[in-house]
């Protein structure tokens, strides 16, 4: 049995117990209402199933959003890289043009 179900079953089982004490005979009897336990476990199972379905639906919706975000980040990184490369190429061209024999123009 799954650990989660055990954690749910224990308090439900205790809630379905009837304890009767007979001080005259000095006895205690414990009985379990199985129908009450079965209904509570069914309700808990249905709740877990609904929660699992909600998580699955959220994950299915998040997948495409995350993929689009990753694409956007990749595109932005590529654009930034292109700009840096173009700036470096321009700076290198400027440096090649500005030599001792061809100094930069003075303002």
Biopython code that builds the backbone (N, CA, C, O; Angstrom):
import numpy as np
from Bio.PDB.StructureBuilder import StructureBuilder

atoms = [
    (1, "UNK", "N", (0.853, -1.184, 0.000)),
    (1, "UNK", "CA", (0.000, 0.000, 0.000)),
    (1, "UNK", "C", (0.892, 1.239, 0.000)),
    (1, "UNK", "O", (1.924, 1.284, 0.671)),
    (2, "UNK", "N", (0.488, 2.197, -0.734)),
    (2, "UNK", "CA", (1.218, 3.456, -0.851)),
    (2, "UNK", "C", (1.294, 4.162, 0.506)),
    (2, "UNK", "O", (0.336, 4.137, 1.279)),
    (3, "UNK", "N", (2.429, 4.785, 0.787)),
    (3, "UNK", "CA", (2.644, 5.465, 2.072)),
    (3, "UNK", "C", (1.608, 6.557, 2.316)),
    (3, "UNK", "O", (1.140, 6.722, 3.443)),
    (4, "UNK", "N", (1.243, 7.309, 1.269)),
    (4, "UNK", "CA", (0.244, 8.375, 1.413)),
    (4, "UNK", "C", (-1.091, 7.806, 1.853)),
    (4, "UNK", "O", (-1.778, 8.380, 2.698)),
    (5, "UNK", "N", (-1.447, 6.675, 1.272)),
    (5, "UNK", "CA", (-2.724, 6.063, 1.645)),
    (5, "UNK", "C", (-2.688, 5.581, 3.091)),
    (5, "UNK", "O", (-3.697, 5.649, 3.793)),
    (6, "UNK", "N", (-1.539, 5.099, 3.538)),
    (6, "UNK", "CA", (-1.428, 4.689, 4.942)),
    (6, "UNK", "C", (-1.616, 5.877, 5.869)),
    (6, "UNK", "O", (-2.274, 5.766, 6.903)),
    (7, "UNK", "N", (-1.038, 7.018, 5.498)),
    (7, "UNK", "CA", (-1.180, 8.212, 6.324)),
    (7, "UNK", "C", (-2.629, 8.692, 6.370)),
    (7, "UNK", "O", (-3.074, 9.255, 7.370)),
    (8, "UNK", "N", (-3.350, 8.466, 5.292)),
    (8, "UNK", "CA", (-4.764, 8.842, 5.254)),
    (8, "UNK", "C", (-5.602, 7.801, 5.981)),
    (8, "UNK", "O", (-6.542, 8.146, 6.698)),
    (9, "UNK", "N", (-5.264, 6.522, 5.798)),
    (9, "UNK", "CA", (-6.066, 5.444, 6.356)),
    (9, "UNK", "C", (-6.038, 5.416, 7.884)),
    (9, "UNK", "O", (-7.050, 5.102, 8.511)),
    (10, "UNK", "N", (-4.916, 5.734, 8.481)),
    (10, "UNK", "CA", (-4.804, 5.658, 9.936)),
    (10, "UNK", "C", (-5.808, 6.566, 10.653)),
    (10, "UNK", "O", (-6.574, 6.072, 11.480)),
    (11, "UNK", "N", (-5.833, 7.879, 10.367)),
    (11, "UNK", "CA", (-6.822, 8.707, 11.077)),
    (11, "UNK", "C", (-8.254, 8.353, 10.709)),
    (11, "UNK", "O", (-9.163, 8.451, 11.533)),
    (12, "UNK", "N", (-8.445, 7.939, 9.452)),
    (12, "UNK", "CA", (-9.803, 7.553, 9.058)),
    (12, "UNK", "C", (-10.236, 6.287, 9.790)),
    (12, "UNK", "O", (-11.388, 6.155, 10.204)),
    (13, "UNK", "N", (-9.305, 5.373, 9.939)),
    (13, "UNK", "CA", (-9.610, 4.145, 10.671)),
    (13, "UNK", "C", (-9.935, 4.429, 12.123)),
    (13, "UNK", "O", (-10.851, 3.835, 12.692)),
    (14, "UNK", "N", (-9.181, 5.340, 12.719)),
    (14, "UNK", "CA", (-9.453, 5.707, 14.115)),
    (14, "UNK", "C", (-10.809, 6.385, 14.248)),
    (14, "UNK", "O", (-11.520, 6.172, 15.231)),
    (15, "UNK", "N", (-11.166, 7.192, 13.271)),
    (15, "UNK", "CA", (-12.458, 7.878, 13.317)),
    (15, "UNK", "C", (-13.615, 6.898, 13.177)),
    (15, "UNK", "O", (-14.718, 7.171, 13.650)),
    (16, "UNK", "N", (-13.377, 5.769, 12.536)),
    (16, "UNK", "CA", (-14.436, 4.782, 12.323)),
    (16, "UNK", "C", (-14.526, 3.772, 13.470)),
    (16, "UNK", "O", (-15.359, 2.866, 13.433)),
    (17, "UNK", "N", (-13.678, 3.922, 14.480)),
    (17, "UNK", "CA", (-13.692, 2.995, 15.619)),
    (17, "UNK", "C", (-14.725, 3.428, 16.654)),
    (17, "UNK", "O", (-14.915, 4.613, 16.927)),
    (18, "UNK", "N", (-15.376, 2.426, 17.212)),
    (18, "UNK", "CA", (-16.294, 2.656, 18.329)),
    (18, "UNK", "C", (-15.706, 1.929, 19.532)),
    (18, "UNK", "O", (-15.453, 0.726, 19.467)),
    (19, "UNK", "N", (-15.490, 2.639, 20.613)),
    (19, "UNK", "CA", (-14.934, 2.047, 21.831)),
    (19, "UNK", "C", (-16.008, 2.109, 22.904)),
    (19, "UNK", "O", (-16.577, 3.162, 23.191)),
    (20, "UNK", "N", (-16.266, 0.939, 23.489)),
    (20, "UNK", "CA", (-17.255, 0.865, 24.563)),
    (20, "UNK", "C", (-16.609, 0.241, 25.783)),
    (20, "UNK", "O", (-15.975, -0.811, 25.707)),
    (21, "UNK", "N", (-16.784, 0.906, 26.899)),
    (21, "UNK", "CA", (-16.211, 0.437, 28.163)),
    (21, "UNK", "C", (-17.370, 0.003, 29.059)),
    (21, "UNK", "O", (-18.340, 0.734, 29.260)),
    (22, "UNK", "N", (-17.234, -1.202, 29.585)),
    (22, "UNK", "CA", (-18.239, -1.725, 30.522)),
    (22, "UNK", "C", (-17.568, -1.848, 31.888)),
    (22, "UNK", "O", (-16.899, -2.843, 32.168)),
    (23, "UNK", "N", (-17.750, -0.825, 32.747)),
    (23, "UNK", "CA", (-17.077, -0.870, 34.041)),
    (23, "UNK", "C", (-17.565, -2.032, 34.921)),
    (23, "UNK", "O", (-16.830, -2.509, 35.786)),
    (24, "UNK", "N", (-18.785, -2.476, 34.699)),
    (24, "UNK", "CA", (-19.326, -3.586, 35.501)),
    (24, "UNK", "C", (-18.575, -4.878, 35.258)),
    (24, "UNK", "O", (-18.318, -5.631, 36.197)),
    (25, "UNK", "N", (-18.225, -5.142, 34.034)),
    (25, "UNK", "CA", (-17.488, -6.359, 33.683)),
    (25, "UNK", "C", (-15.991, -6.084, 33.550)),
    (25, "UNK", "O", (-15.198, -6.998, 33.324)),
    (26, "UNK", "N", (-15.614, -4.800, 33.694)),
    (26, "UNK", "CA", (-14.221, -4.371, 33.518)),
    (26, "UNK", "C", (-13.698, -4.787, 32.138)),
    (26, "UNK", "O", (-12.612, -5.351, 32.007)),
    (27, "UNK", "N", (-14.510, -4.487, 31.114)),
    (27, "UNK", "CA", (-14.115, -4.833, 29.745)),
    (27, "UNK", "C", (-14.231, -3.599, 28.864)),
    (27, "UNK", "O", (-14.976, -2.661, 29.145)),
    (28, "UNK", "N", (-13.473, -3.645, 27.805)),
    (28, "UNK", "CA", (-13.529, -2.608, 26.779)),
    (28, "UNK", "C", (-13.654, -3.317, 25.444)),
    (28, "UNK", "O", (-12.906, -4.254, 25.165)),
    (29, "UNK", "N", (-14.592, -2.880, 24.618)),
    (29, "UNK", "CA", (-14.725, -3.476, 23.286)),
    (29, "UNK", "C", (-14.511, -2.398, 22.233)),
    (29, "UNK", "O", (-14.949, -1.257, 22.378)),
    (30, "UNK", "N", (-13.836, -2.793, 21.187)),
    (30, "UNK", "CA", (-13.553, -1.882, 20.084)),
    (30, "UNK", "C", (-14.146, -2.500, 18.829)),
    (30, "UNK", "O", (-13.907, -3.670, 18.530)),
    (31, "UNK", "N", (-14.918, -1.711, 18.100)),
    (31, "UNK", "CA", (-15.468, -2.181, 16.826)),
    (31, "UNK", "C", (-15.165, -1.143, 15.749)),
    (31, "UNK", "O", (-15.016, 0.047, 16.025)),
    (32, "UNK", "N", (-15.080, -1.627, 14.528)),
    (32, "UNK", "CA", (-14.766, -0.750, 13.402)),
    (32, "UNK", "C", (-15.933, -0.778, 12.431)),
    (32, "UNK", "O", (-16.423, -1.840, 12.047)),
    (33, "UNK", "N", (-16.366, 0.414, 12.045)),
    (33, "UNK", "CA", (-17.426, 0.540, 11.058)),
    (33, "UNK", "C", (-16.751, 0.505, 9.685)),
    (33, "UNK", "O", (-16.254, 1.524, 9.204)),
    (34, "UNK", "N", (-16.739, -0.666, 9.063)),
    (34, "UNK", "CA", (-16.024, -0.847, 7.796)),
    (34, "UNK", "C", (-16.612, 0.000, 6.676)),
    (34, "UNK", "O", (-15.876, 0.480, 5.814)),
    (35, "UNK", "N", (-17.899, 0.187, 6.676)),
    (35, "UNK", "CA", (-18.529, 1.008, 5.631)),
    (35, "UNK", "C", (-18.022, 2.451, 5.724)),
    (35, "UNK", "O", (-17.781, 3.108, 4.711)),
    (36, "UNK", "N", (-17.866, 2.924, 6.960)),
    (36, "UNK", "CA", (-17.370, 4.287, 7.165)),
    (36, "UNK", "C", (-15.920, 4.404, 6.684)),
    (36, "UNK", "O", (-15.549, 5.401, 6.065)),
    (37, "UNK", "N", (-15.107, 3.391, 6.966)),
    (37, "UNK", "CA", (-13.715, 3.393, 6.522)),
    (37, "UNK", "C", (-13.647, 3.330, 4.999)),
    (37, "UNK", "O", (-12.894, 4.081, 4.380)),
    (38, "UNK", "N", (-14.429, 2.441, 4.396)),
    (38, "UNK", "CA", (-14.425, 2.315, 2.932)),
    (38, "UNK", "C", (-14.830, 3.624, 2.262)),
    (38, "UNK", "O", (-14.204, 4.045, 1.289)),
    (39, "UNK", "N", (-15.875, 4.267, 2.781)),
    (39, "UNK", "CA", (-16.325, 5.532, 2.180)),
    (39, "UNK", "C", (-15.251, 6.605, 2.332)),
    (39, "UNK", "O", (-14.978, 7.349, 1.390)),
    (40, "UNK", "N", (-14.646, 6.687, 3.508)),
    (40, "UNK", "CA", (-13.622, 7.699, 3.733)),
    (40, "UNK", "C", (-12.416, 7.456, 2.828)),
    (40, "UNK", "O", (-11.848, 8.405, 2.286)),
    (41, "UNK", "N", (-12.019, 6.188, 2.659)),
    (41, "UNK", "CA", (-10.897, 5.877, 1.770)),
    (41, "UNK", "C", (-11.241, 6.180, 0.319)),
    (41, "UNK", "O", (-10.401, 6.682, -0.428)),
    (42, "UNK", "N", (-12.471, 5.877, -0.083)),
    (42, "UNK", "CA", (-12.895, 6.215, -1.446)),
    (42, "UNK", "C", (-12.852, 7.725, -1.671)),
    (42, "UNK", "O", (-12.378, 8.196, -2.705)),
    (43, "UNK", "N", (-13.355, 8.480, -0.687)),
    (43, "UNK", "CA", (-13.339, 9.943, -0.795)),
    (43, "UNK", "C", (-11.904, 10.469, -0.875)),
    (43, "UNK", "O", (-11.593, 11.350, -1.678)),
    (44, "UNK", "N", (-11.034, 9.908, -0.021)),
    (44, "UNK", "CA", (-9.636, 10.338, -0.031)),
    (44, "UNK", "C", (-8.978, 9.967, -1.351)),
    (44, "UNK", "O", (-8.225, 10.767, -1.906)),
    (45, "UNK", "N", (-9.246, 8.777, -1.863)),
    (45, "UNK", "CA", (-8.686, 8.355, -3.151)),
    (45, "UNK", "C", (-9.150, 9.249, -4.282)),
    (45, "UNK", "O", (-8.369, 9.607, -5.164)),
    (46, "UNK", "N", (-10.423, 9.607, -4.254)),
    (46, "UNK", "CA", (-10.955, 10.514, -5.280)),
    (46, "UNK", "C", (-10.289, 11.880, -5.195)),
    (46, "UNK", "O", (-9.990, 12.497, -6.218)),
    (47, "UNK", "N", (-10.058, 12.350, -3.971)),
    (47, "UNK", "CA", (-9.374, 13.635, -3.793)),
    (47, "UNK", "C", (-7.949, 13.591, -4.319)),
    (47, "UNK", "O", (-7.493, 14.529, -4.972)),
    (48, "UNK", "N", (-7.244, 12.500, -4.033)),
    (48, "UNK", "CA", (-5.876, 12.347, -4.539)),
    (48, "UNK", "C", (-5.863, 12.257, -6.064)),
    (48, "UNK", "O", (-4.992, 12.826, -6.721)),
    (49, "UNK", "N", (-6.820, 11.550, -6.607)),
    (49, "UNK", "CA", (-6.898, 11.409, -8.059)),
    (49, "UNK", "C", (-7.169, 12.772, -8.718)),
    (49, "UNK", "O", (-6.577, 13.101, -9.746)),
    (50, "UNK", "N", (-8.056, 13.543, -8.122)),
    (50, "UNK", "CA", (-8.354, 14.883, -8.661)),
    (50, "UNK", "C", (-7.117, 15.780, -8.565)),
    (50, "UNK", "O", (-6.819, 16.541, -9.485)),
    (51, "UNK", "N", (-6.400, 15.681, -7.441)),
    (51, "UNK", "CA", (-5.184, 16.500, -7.279)),
    (51, "UNK", "C", (-4.139, 16.093, -8.307)),
    (51, "UNK", "O", (-3.475, 16.951, -8.888)),
    (52, "UNK", "N", (-3.986, 14.803, -8.534)),
    (52, "UNK", "CA", (-3.018, 14.330, -9.525)),
    (52, "UNK", "C", (-3.397, 14.816, -10.920)),
    (52, "UNK", "O", (-2.530, 15.178, -11.714)),
    (53, "UNK", "N", (-4.681, 14.822, -11.211)),
    (53, "UNK", "CA", (-5.151, 15.311, -12.505)),
    (53, "UNK", "C", (-4.853, 16.804, -12.661)),
    (53, "UNK", "O", (-4.446, 17.254, -13.732)),
    (54, "UNK", "N", (-5.058, 17.562, -11.590)),
    (54, "UNK", "CA", (-4.756, 18.999, -11.628)),
    (54, "UNK", "C", (-3.271, 19.243, -11.873)),
    (54, "UNK", "O", (-2.898, 20.128, -12.643)),
    (55, "UNK", "N", (-2.425, 18.453, -11.211)),
    (55, "UNK", "CA", (-0.979, 18.597, -11.400)),
    (55, "UNK", "C", (-0.596, 18.251, -12.837)),
    (55, "UNK", "O", (0.207, 18.950, -13.455)),
    (56, "UNK", "N", (-1.172, 17.171, -13.366)),
    (56, "UNK", "CA", (-0.879, 16.777, -14.748)),
    (56, "UNK", "C", (-1.304, 17.876, -15.722)),
    (56, "UNK", "O", (-0.557, 18.216, -16.639)),
    (57, "UNK", "N", (-2.486, 18.423, -15.528)),
    (57, "UNK", "CA", (-2.973, 19.490, -16.410)),
    (57, "UNK", "C", (-2.070, 20.727, -16.340)),
    (57, "UNK", "O", (-1.762, 21.341, -17.362)),
    (58, "UNK", "N", (-1.657, 21.077, -15.140)),
    (58, "UNK", "CA", (-0.765, 22.230, -14.985)),
    (58, "UNK", "C", (0.566, 21.978, -15.684)),
    (58, "UNK", "O", (1.113, 22.875, -16.326)),
    (59, "UNK", "N", (1.084, 20.768, -15.561)),
    (59, "UNK", "CA", (2.355, 20.437, -16.213)),
    (59, "UNK", "C", (2.209, 20.471, -17.735)),
    (59, "UNK", "O", (3.108, 20.930, -18.439)),
    (60, "UNK", "N", (1.083, 19.988, -18.233)),
    (60, "UNK", "CA", (0.861, 20.015, -19.683)),
    (60, "UNK", "C", (0.781, 21.446, -20.204)),
    (60, "UNK", "O", (1.260, 21.740, -21.299)),
    (61, "UNK", "N", (0.177, 22.332, -19.422)),
    (61, "UNK", "CA", (0.080, 23.735, -19.833)),
    (61, "UNK", "C", (1.433, 24.441, -19.708)),
    (61, "UNK", "O", (1.765, 25.305, -20.520)),
    (62, "UNK", "N", (2.203, 24.072, -18.694)),
    (62, "UNK", "CA", (3.484, 24.733, -18.459)),
    (62, "UNK", "C", (4.526, 24.341, -19.501)),
    (62, "UNK", "O", (5.400, 25.144, -19.825)),
    (63, "UNK", "N", (4.450, 23.130, -20.027)),
    (63, "UNK", "CA", (5.449, 22.653, -20.985)),
    (63, "UNK", "C", (5.644, 23.586, -22.169)),
    (63, "UNK", "O", (6.763, 24.040, -22.405)),
    (64, "UNK", "N", (4.591, 23.886, -22.921)),
    (64, "UNK", "CA", (4.757, 24.790, -24.070)),
    (64, "UNK", "C", (5.203, 26.196, -23.664)),
    (64, "UNK", "O", (5.982, 26.826, -24.379)),
    (65, "UNK", "N", (4.721, 26.689, -22.536)),
    (65, "UNK", "CA", (5.115, 28.023, -22.078)),
    (65, "UNK", "C", (6.616, 28.038, -21.795)),
    (65, "UNK", "O", (7.319, 28.973, -22.181)),
    (66, "UNK", "N", (7.100, 26.996, -21.120)),
    (66, "UNK", "CA", (8.536, 26.919, -20.825)),
    (66, "UNK", "C", (9.350, 26.783, -22.111)),
    (66, "UNK", "O", (10.420, 27.379, -22.235)),
    (67, "UNK", "N", (8.850, 26.005, -23.061)),
    (67, "UNK", "CA", (9.564, 25.842, -24.333)),
    (67, "UNK", "C", (9.648, 27.186, -25.071)),
    (67, "UNK", "O", (10.697, 27.535, -25.614)),
    (68, "UNK", "N", (8.543, 27.933, -25.087)),
    (68, "UNK", "CA", (8.548, 29.247, -25.738)),
    (68, "UNK", "C", (9.506, 30.205, -25.033)),
    (68, "UNK", "O", (10.227, 30.964, -25.681)),
    (69, "UNK", "N", (9.506, 30.163, -23.712)),
    (69, "UNK", "CA", (10.411, 31.036, -22.961)),
    (69, "UNK", "C", (11.867, 30.681, -23.269)),
    (69, "UNK", "O", (12.709, 31.567, -23.416)),
    (70, "UNK", "N", (12.157, 29.397, -23.364)),
    (70, "UNK", "CA", (13.527, 28.972, -23.679)),
    (70, "UNK", "C", (13.908, 29.443, -25.080)),
    (70, "UNK", "O", (15.034, 29.891, -25.299)),
    (71, "UNK", "N", (12.979, 29.345, -26.029)),
    (71, "UNK", "CA", (13.245, 29.843, -27.387)),
    (71, "UNK", "C", (13.514, 31.348, -27.370)),
    (71, "UNK", "O", (14.431, 31.830, -28.034)),
    (72, "UNK", "N", (12.704, 32.086, -26.603)),
    (72, "UNK", "CA", (12.883, 33.543, -26.520)),
    (72, "UNK", "C", (14.247, 33.896, -25.931)),
    (72, "UNK", "O", (14.926, 34.800, -26.417)),
    (73, "UNK", "N", (14.637, 33.183, -24.891)),
    (73, "UNK", "CA", (15.944, 33.437, -24.273)),
    (73, "UNK", "C", (17.058, 33.106, -25.263)),
    (73, "UNK", "O", (18.039, 33.842, -25.368)),
    (74, "UNK", "N", (16.905, 31.997, -25.988)),
    (74, "UNK", "CA", (17.903, 31.621, -26.990)),
    (74, "UNK", "C", (18.023, 32.665, -28.084)),
    (74, "UNK", "O", (19.127, 33.013, -28.505)),
    (75, "UNK", "N", (16.876, 33.166, -28.545)),
    (75, "UNK", "CA", (16.889, 34.208, -29.584)),
    (75, "UNK", "C", (17.561, 35.492, -29.071)),
    (75, "UNK", "O", (18.350, 36.117, -29.780)),
    (76, "UNK", "N", (17.236, 35.869, -27.832)),
    (76, "UNK", "CA", (17.845, 37.080, -27.262)),
    (76, "UNK", "C", (19.354, 36.907, -27.116)),
    (76, "UNK", "O", (20.115, 37.838, -27.380)),
    (77, "UNK", "N", (19.785, 35.725, -26.698)),
    (77, "UNK", "CA", (21.221, 35.468, -26.551)),
    (77, "UNK", "C", (21.912, 35.521, -27.906)),
    (77, "UNK", "O", (23.013, 36.059, -28.025)),
    (78, "UNK", "N", (21.262, 34.961, -28.933)),
    (78, "UNK", "CA", (21.849, 35.002, -30.284)),
    (78, "UNK", "C", (21.960, 36.445, -30.772)),
    (78, "UNK", "O", (22.990, 36.839, -31.320)),
    (79, "UNK", "N", (20.906, 37.232, -30.574)),
    (79, "UNK", "CA", (20.938, 38.646, -30.993)),
    (79, "UNK", "C", (22.036, 39.409, -30.261)),
    (79, "UNK", "O", (22.758, 40.200, -30.866)),
    (80, "UNK", "N", (22.158, 39.170, -28.958)),
    (80, "UNK", "CA", (23.211, 39.844, -28.190)),
    (80, "UNK", "C", (24.588, 39.430, -28.694)),
    (80, "UNK", "O", (25.485, 40.263, -28.826)),
    (81, "UNK", "N", (24.750, 38.143, -28.973)),
    (81, "UNK", "CA", (26.027, 37.655, -29.500)),
    (81, "UNK", "C", (26.355, 38.277, -30.845)),
    (81, "UNK", "O", (27.500, 38.646, -31.103)),
    (82, "UNK", "N", (25.341, 38.392, -31.708)),
    (82, "UNK", "CA", (25.550, 39.011, -33.022)),
    (82, "UNK", "C", (25.987, 40.474, -32.867)),
    (82, "UNK", "O", (26.890, 40.937, -33.565)),
    (83, "UNK", "N", (25.339, 41.193, -31.947)),
    (83, "UNK", "CA", (25.688, 42.605, -31.738)),
    (83, "UNK", "C", (27.114, 42.734, -31.210)),
    (83, "UNK", "O", (27.866, 43.607, -31.643)),
    (84, "UNK", "N", (27.478, 41.872, -30.287)),
    (84, "UNK", "CA", (28.848, 41.907, -29.745)),
    (84, "UNK", "C", (29.851, 41.595, -30.841)),
    (84, "UNK", "O", (30.886, 42.252, -30.952)),
    (85, "UNK", "N", (29.542, 40.595, -31.647)),
    (85, "UNK", "CA", (30.457, 40.222, -32.742)),
    (85, "UNK", "C", (30.593, 41.363, -33.746)),
    (85, "UNK", "O", (31.696, 41.676, -34.194)),
    (86, "UNK", "N", (29.468, 41.982, -34.098)),
    (86, "UNK", "CA", (29.518, 43.111, -35.039)),
    (86, "UNK", "C", (30.311, 44.274, -34.454)),
    (86, "UNK", "O", (31.095, 44.909, -35.159)),
    (87, "UNK", "N", (30.110, 44.557, -33.168)),
    (87, "UNK", "CA", (30.862, 45.636, -32.519)),
    (87, "UNK", "C", (32.352, 45.335, -32.485)),
    (87, "UNK", "O", (33.179, 46.224, -32.688)),
    (88, "UNK", "N", (32.692, 44.070, -32.224)),
    (88, "UNK", "CA", (34.113, 43.689, -32.200)),
    (88, "UNK", "C", (34.727, 43.804, -33.588)),
    (88, "UNK", "O", (35.862, 44.256, -33.737)),
    (89, "UNK", "N", (33.969, 43.390, -34.605)),
    (89, "UNK", "CA", (34.472, 43.502, -35.977)),
    (89, "UNK", "C", (34.696, 44.970, -36.350)),
    (89, "UNK", "O", (35.704, 45.305, -36.973)),
    (90, "UNK", "N", (33.768, 45.835, -35.973)),
    (90, "UNK", "CA", (33.899, 47.265, -36.283)),
    (90, "UNK", "C", (35.102, 47.854, -35.541)),
    (90, "UNK", "O", (35.874, 48.627, -36.109)),
    (91, "UNK", "N", (35.253, 47.480, -34.271)),
    (91, "UNK", "CA", (36.394, 47.998, -33.505)),
    (91, "UNK", "C", (37.708, 47.530, -34.115)),
    (91, "UNK", "O", (38.670, 48.294, -34.191)),
    (92, "UNK", "N", (37.748, 46.273, -34.548)),
    (92, "UNK", "CA", (38.969, 45.752, -35.172)),
    (92, "UNK", "C", (39.260, 46.495, -36.467)),
    (92, "UNK", "O", (40.420, 46.794, -36.753)),
    (93, "UNK", "N", (38.231, 46.802, -37.260)),
    (93, "UNK", "CA", (38.421, 47.541, -38.509)),
    (93, "UNK", "C", (38.928, 48.948, -38.216)),
    (93, "UNK", "O", (39.806, 49.455, -38.915)),
    (94, "UNK", "N", (38.374, 49.579, -37.178)),
    (94, "UNK", "CA", (38.819, 50.926, -36.803)),
    (94, "UNK", "C", (40.279, 50.913, -36.363)),
    (94, "UNK", "O", (41.044, 51.817, -36.696)),
    (95, "UNK", "N", (40.656, 49.884, -35.615)),
    (95, "UNK", "CA", (42.042, 49.786, -35.148)),
    (95, "UNK", "C", (42.983, 49.597, -36.336)),
    (95, "UNK", "O", (44.065, 50.182, -36.367)),
    (96, "UNK", "N", (42.583, 48.797, -37.299)),
    (96, "UNK", "CA", (43.424, 48.594, -38.485)),
    (96, "UNK", "C", (43.601, 49.887, -39.271)),
    (96, "UNK", "O", (44.662, 50.115, -39.851)),
    (97, "UNK", "N", (42.575, 50.737, -39.299)),
    (97, "UNK", "CA", (42.657, 51.991, -40.043)),
    (97, "UNK", "C", (43.486, 53.032, -39.314)),
    (97, "UNK", "O", (44.093, 53.892, -39.952)),
    (98, "UNK", "N", (43.524, 52.971, -38.002)),
    (98, "UNK", "CA", (44.245, 53.980, -37.222)),
    (98, "UNK", "C", (45.634, 53.443, -36.868)),
    (98, "UNK", "O", (45.819, 52.789, -35.841)),
    (99, "UNK", "N", (46.553, 53.718, -37.693)),
    (99, "UNK", "CA", (47.929, 53.297, -37.449)),
    (99, "UNK", "C", (48.777, 54.531, -37.224)),
    (99, "UNK", "O", (48.269, 55.652, -37.241)),
    (100, "UNK", "N", (50.059, 54.328, -37.015)),
    (100, "UNK", "CA", (50.956, 55.461, -36.799)),
    (100, "UNK", "C", (51.025, 56.324, -38.057)),
    (100, "UNK", "O", (51.144, 57.547, -37.988)),
    (101, "UNK", "N", (50.947, 55.665, -39.184)),
    (101, "UNK", "CA", (51.008, 56.416, -40.436)),
    (101, "UNK", "C", (49.667, 57.051, -40.785)),
    (101, "UNK", "O", (49.605, 57.963, -41.610)),
    (102, "UNK", "N", (48.614, 56.578, -40.171)),
    (102, "UNK", "CA", (47.275, 57.071, -40.455)),
    (102, "UNK", "C", (46.562, 57.307, -39.106)),
    (102, "UNK", "O", (45.644, 56.561, -38.766)),
    (103, "UNK", "N", (46.969, 58.325, -38.340)),
    (103, "UNK", "CA", (46.394, 58.537, -36.999)),
    (103, "UNK", "C", (44.924, 58.937, -37.089)),
    (103, "UNK", "O", (44.463, 59.388, -38.137)),
    (104, "UNK", "N", (44.202, 58.776, -36.006)),
    (104, "UNK", "CA", (42.781, 59.170, -36.013)),
    (104, "UNK", "C", (42.663, 60.681, -36.111)),
    (104, "UNK", "O", (43.572, 61.417, -35.725)),
    (105, "UNK", "N", (41.550, 61.124, -36.625)),
    (105, "UNK", "CA", (41.314, 62.571, -36.765)),
    (105, "UNK", "C", (41.171, 63.178, -35.384)),
    (105, "UNK", "O", (40.590, 62.601, -34.464)),
    (106, "UNK", "N", (41.740, 64.391, -35.286)),
    (106, "UNK", "CA", (41.622, 65.115, -34.025)),
    (106, "UNK", "C", (40.386, 66.009, -34.115)),
    (106, "UNK", "O", (40.057, 66.558, -35.166)),
    (107, "UNK", "N", (39.730, 66.129, -32.986)),
    (107, "UNK", "CA", (38.516, 66.969, -32.948)),
    (107, "UNK", "C", (38.848, 68.412, -32.943)),
    (107, "UNK", "O", (37.948, 69.252, -32.913)),
]
sb = StructureBuilder()
sb.init_structure("model")
sb.init_model(0)
sb.init_chain("A")
sb.init_seg("    ")
for serial, (resi, resn, name, xyz) in enumerate(atoms, 1):
    if name == "N":
        sb.init_residue(resn, " ", resi, " ")
    sb.init_atom(name, np.array(xyz, "f"), 0.0, 1.0, " ", f" {name:<3s}", serial, name[0])
structure = sb.get_structure()
